[in-house]
Amino acid sequence: MRKFALGDVVNSDKGRRGVVRAAFKSRDGQQFYAVEKDGAMDYLEEDRLSLAPRVELAA
């Protein structure tokens, strides 16, 4: 089962924040995600990502 859904904001292990745009499995069965940051795509393993904390904005 996937840990992240499309549209989730995630942080990578290198401190980059992006949005999950696609999820897929490798031939070995490992879960990967395509994460967009500033128009560029990174393809990262599931264990290298964590959910970014939600920021509540004041009204």
KOLZAMI-942006 format. One record per residue: x, y, z of N, C-alpha, C in turn; residue in three letters; residue number from 1. Coordinates in pm, 1 decimal, always signed. Each point is the difference from the previous one (the first is absolute). Layout:
BEGIN
<nxx X, nyy Y, nzz Z, caxx X, cayy Y, cazz Z, cxx X, cyy Y, czz Z, type ALA, seq NUM>
...
! end
This chain:
BEGIN
<nxx +83.6, nyy -118.1, nzz +0.0, caxx -83.6, cayy +118.1, cazz +0.0, cxx +88.1, cyy +124.5, czz +0.0, type MET, seq 1>
<nxx -43.4, nyy +103.2, nzz -70.1, caxx +78.0, cayy +122.6, cazz -9.2, cxx -10.0, cyy +80.3, czz +129.8, type ARG, seq 2>
<nxx +109.7, nyy +63.3, nzz +35.3, caxx +6.5, cayy +82.1, cazz +120.9, cxx -49.2, cyy +141.9, czz -27.6, type LYS, seq 3>
<nxx +18.6, nyy +48.2, nzz -124.8, caxx -36.5, cayy +136.2, cazz -37.7, cxx -100.5, cyy -2.7, czz -114.5, type PHE, seq 4>
<nxx -85.8, nyy +100.7, nzz -4.5, caxx -100.1, cayy +12.2, cazz -106.0, cxx +40.1, cyy +111.4, czz -95.6, type ALA, seq 5>
<nxx -57.9, nyy -1.4, nzz -118.7, caxx +25.1, cayy +106.0, cazz -96.3, cxx -41.7, cyy +134.3, czz +60.3, type LEU, seq 6>
<nxx +84.6, nyy +99.7, nzz -14.9, caxx -28.7, cayy +132.6, cazz +54.4, cxx +55.2, cyy +23.9, czz +138.9, type GLY, seq 7>
<nxx +49.5, nyy -104.6, nzz +66.3, caxx +59.3, cayy +18.4, cazz +133.8, cxx +128.9, cyy +81.9, czz -10.7, type ASP, seq 8>
<nxx +21.0, nyy +87.0, nzz +98.2, caxx +125.7, cayy +75.2, cazz +8.6, cxx +94.3, cyy -81.8, czz +86.9, type VAL, seq 9>
<nxx +119.8, nyy -28.3, nzz -53.9, caxx +96.2, cayy -85.9, cazz +68.3, cxx +136.2, cyy +67.1, czz +8.1, type VAL, seq 10>
<nxx +79.4, nyy -45.7, nzz +95.1, caxx +140.0, cayy +41.4, cazz +13.2, cxx +86.9, cyy -119.3, czz -35.5, type ASN, seq 11>
<nxx +109.5, nyy +26.1, nzz -72.4, caxx +94.0, cayy -108.1, cazz -29.2, cxx +104.9, cyy -4.8, czz +109.3, type SER, seq 12>
<nxx +80.9, nyy -105.1, nzz -1.1, caxx +105.1, cayy -13.3, cazz +100.4, cxx +108.5, cyy +105.6, czz -16.8, type ASP, seq 13>
<nxx +1.4, nyy +70.9, nzz -113.1, caxx +97.5, cayy +107.1, cazz -21.7, cxx -58.1, cyy +137.4, czz +32.4, type LYS, seq 14>
<nxx -120.1, nyy +3.8, nzz +57.8, caxx -58.8, cayy +125.3, cazz +44.2, cxx -81.8, cyy +73.3, czz -104.3, type GLY, seq 15>
<nxx -21.9, nyy -60.1, nzz -115.2, caxx -80.1, cayy +64.1, cazz -103.7, cxx -147.2, cyy -29.7, czz +21.1, type ARG, seq 16>
<nxx -84.3, nyy +97.3, nzz -27.6, caxx -144.2, cayy -16.0, cazz +13.1, cxx -61.4, cyy +2.0, czz -138.4, type ARG, seq 17>
<nxx -95.3, nyy -88.3, nzz -23.6, caxx -66.1, cayy -5.8, cazz -129.4, cxx -136.6, cyy -64.4, czz +11.4, type GLY, seq 18>
<nxx -65.6, nyy -15.6, nzz -115.0, caxx -135.1, cayy -54.9, cazz -6.5, cxx +4.1, cyy -131.9, czz -75.8, type VAL, seq 19>
<nxx -64.5, nyy -102.1, nzz +56.1, caxx -6.5, cayy -130.7, cazz -65.2, cxx -89.0, cyy +11.3, czz -123.2, type VAL, seq 20>
<nxx +55.5, nyy -35.1, nzz -117.2, caxx -74.0, cayy +6.9, cazz -126.5, cxx -30.8, cyy -137.4, czz -57.5, type ARG, seq 21>
<nxx +77.0, nyy -103.0, nzz +38.6, caxx -24.6, cayy -135.9, cazz -48.7, cxx +61.2, cyy -99.7, czz +97.6, type ALA, seq 22>
<nxx -57.2, nyy -119.0, nzz +2.4, caxx +52.4, cayy -108.5, cazz +83.9, cxx +8.1, cyy -125.4, czz -86.3, type ALA, seq 23>
<nxx +107.7, nyy -75.0, nzz +13.9, caxx +15.9, cayy -121.8, cazz -78.2, cxx +93.7, cyy -95.2, czz +72.3, type PHE, seq 24>
<nxx -2.1, nyy -125.5, nzz -44.1, caxx +87.6, cayy -102.4, cazz +57.6, cxx +104.7, cyy -39.4, czz -101.2, type LYS, seq 25>
<nxx +120.5, nyy -27.0, nzz +50.0, caxx +107.5, cayy -48.6, cazz -86.6, cxx -24.8, cyy -147.4, czz -30.3, type SER, seq 26>
<nxx +80.4, nyy -55.4, nzz -86.5, caxx -12.3, cayy -142.7, cazz -31.9, cxx +28.3, cyy -86.8, czz +121.0, type ARG, seq 27>
<nxx +78.3, nyy +54.3, nzz +93.7, caxx +32.0, cayy -72.9, cazz +123.2, cxx -109.7, cyy +12.1, czz +104.7, type ASP, seq 28>
<nxx -102.6, nyy +81.5, nzz -27.2, caxx -110.2, cayy +17.7, cazz +93.5, cxx +18.3, cyy +115.9, czz +95.8, type GLY, seq 29>
<nxx +105.1, nyy +80.3, nzz -19.1, caxx +24.2, cayy +114.2, cazz +88.1, cxx -86.9, cyy +118.1, czz -44.0, type GLN, seq 30>
<nxx -60.2, nyy +70.7, nzz +95.9, caxx -88.0, cayy +113.7, cazz -28.7, cxx +82.2, cyy +125.4, czz -26.3, type GLN, seq 31>
<nxx -28.1, nyy +67.0, nzz -111.7, caxx +64.4, cayy +125.0, cazz -38.3, cxx -105.1, cyy +107.6, czz -18.4, type PHE, seq 32>
<nxx +43.1, nyy +125.3, nzz +11.4, caxx -88.4, cayy +114.2, cazz -20.8, cxx +67.7, cyy +102.0, czz -89.4, type TYR, seq 33>
<nxx -78.7, nyy +62.6, nzz -86.9, caxx +46.0, cayy +114.0, cazz -78.3, cxx -42.3, cyy +123.3, czz +79.0, type ALA, seq 34>
<nxx +98.8, nyy +79.8, nzz +43.4, caxx -24.9, cayy +116.4, cazz +84.4, cxx +40.7, cyy +124.8, czz -78.1, type VAL, seq 35>
<nxx -94.7, nyy +94.0, nzz -13.1, caxx +25.7, cayy +124.0, cazz -73.1, cxx +43.4, cyy +109.8, czz +95.6, type GLU, seq 36>
<nxx +109.2, nyy +68.7, nzz -37.4, caxx +47.0, cayy +115.9, cazz +75.3, cxx +42.1, cyy +105.4, czz -101.5, type LYS, seq 37>
<nxx -67.8, nyy +112.8, nzz +1.9, caxx +29.2, cayy +111.6, cazz -90.6, cxx +3.2, cyy -43.7, czz -146.0, type ASP, seq 38>
<nxx -91.7, nyy -86.6, nzz -39.7, caxx -10.3, cayy -44.0, cazz -138.1, cxx +90.3, cyy -114.7, czz -38.0, type GLY, seq 39>
<nxx +89.9, nyy -41.3, nzz +86.6, caxx +90.8, cayy -111.8, cazz -27.1, cxx -50.8, cyy -125.3, czz +72.9, type ALA, seq 40>
<nxx +21.7, nyy -116.0, nzz -61.3, caxx -44.7, cayy -125.4, cazz +59.1, cxx +117.9, cyy -76.9, czz +58.3, type MET, seq 41>
<nxx -19.1, nyy -50.3, nzz +121.3, caxx +95.7, cayy -90.8, cazz +64.1, cxx -71.8, cyy -133.3, czz +17.7, type ASP, seq 42>
<nxx +70.9, nyy -109.7, nzz -19.0, caxx -55.3, cayy -133.7, cazz +18.1, cxx +69.3, cyy -61.0, czz +120.8, type TYR, seq 43>
<nxx -77.6, nyy -17.6, nzz +108.1, caxx +58.1, cayy -38.9, cazz +128.4, cxx -68.1, cyy -123.3, czz +57.0, type LEU, seq 44>
<nxx +78.3, nyy -79.7, nzz +73.0, caxx -53.4, cayy -116.0, cazz +69.8, cxx -86.5, cyy +45.7, czz +117.3, type GLU, seq 45>
<nxx -95.1, nyy -83.0, nzz +36.0, caxx -93.4, cayy +33.7, cazz +107.1, cxx +71.5, cyy +26.4, czz +133.4, type GLU, seq 46>
<nxx +104.3, nyy -76.4, nzz +30.8, caxx +68.0, cayy +15.8, cazz +129.2, cxx +83.9, cyy +127.5, czz +8.1, type ASP, seq 47>
<nxx +17.6, nyy +71.5, nzz -109.9, caxx +74.3, cayy +126.7, cazz +0.1, cxx -92.4, cyy +120.2, czz +18.2, type ARG, seq 48>
<nxx -131.1, nyy -23.8, nzz +15.0, caxx -97.4, cayy +109.2, cazz +10.7, cxx -70.6, cyy -2.3, czz +134.6, type LEU, seq 49>
<nxx -41.7, nyy +118.1, nzz +42.9, caxx -85.0, cayy +11.6, cazz +119.1, cxx -105.2, cyy +106.6, czz -28.3, type SER, seq 50>
<nxx -115.2, nyy -14.9, nzz +63.2, caxx -108.3, cayy +94.8, cazz -18.8, cxx +39.1, cyy +134.2, czz +60.6, type LEU, seq 51>
<nxx -18.9, nyy +107.3, nzz -76.1, caxx +33.3, cayy +134.1, cazz +49.6, cxx -108.6, cyy +43.3, czz +97.7, type ALA, seq 52>
<nxx +38.4, nyy +67.1, nzz +107.6, caxx -101.9, cayy +45.6, cazz +95.4, cxx -89.0, cyy +105.5, czz -64.3, type PRO, seq 53>
<nxx -126.7, nyy -4.8, nzz +33.0, caxx -94.9, cayy +99.4, cazz -51.9, cxx +16.5, cyy +129.7, czz +74.9, type ARG, seq 54>
<nxx -5.6, nyy +107.3, nzz -74.0, caxx +12.5, cayy +132.1, cazz +59.0, cxx -136.5, cyy +66.7, czz -2.2, type VAL, seq 55>
<nxx -47.2, nyy +38.8, nzz +114.7, caxx -128.8, cayy +68.6, cazz +8.5, cxx +23.3, cyy +150.5, czz -12.4, type GLU, seq 56>
<nxx -70.0, nyy +61.1, nzz -91.3, caxx +14.0, cayy +142.8, cazz -20.8, cxx -105.5, cyy +74.7, czz +81.7, type LEU, seq 57>
<nxx +40.5, nyy +113.4, nzz +54.3, caxx -94.4, cayy +81.4, cazz +78.2, cxx -96.5, cyy +68.9, czz -96.8, type ALA, seq 58>
<nxx -122.1, nyy +16.5, nzz +43.3, caxx -100.5, cayy +63.8, cazz -85.2, cxx +4.0, cyy +150.4, czz +15.1, type ALA, seq 59>
! end
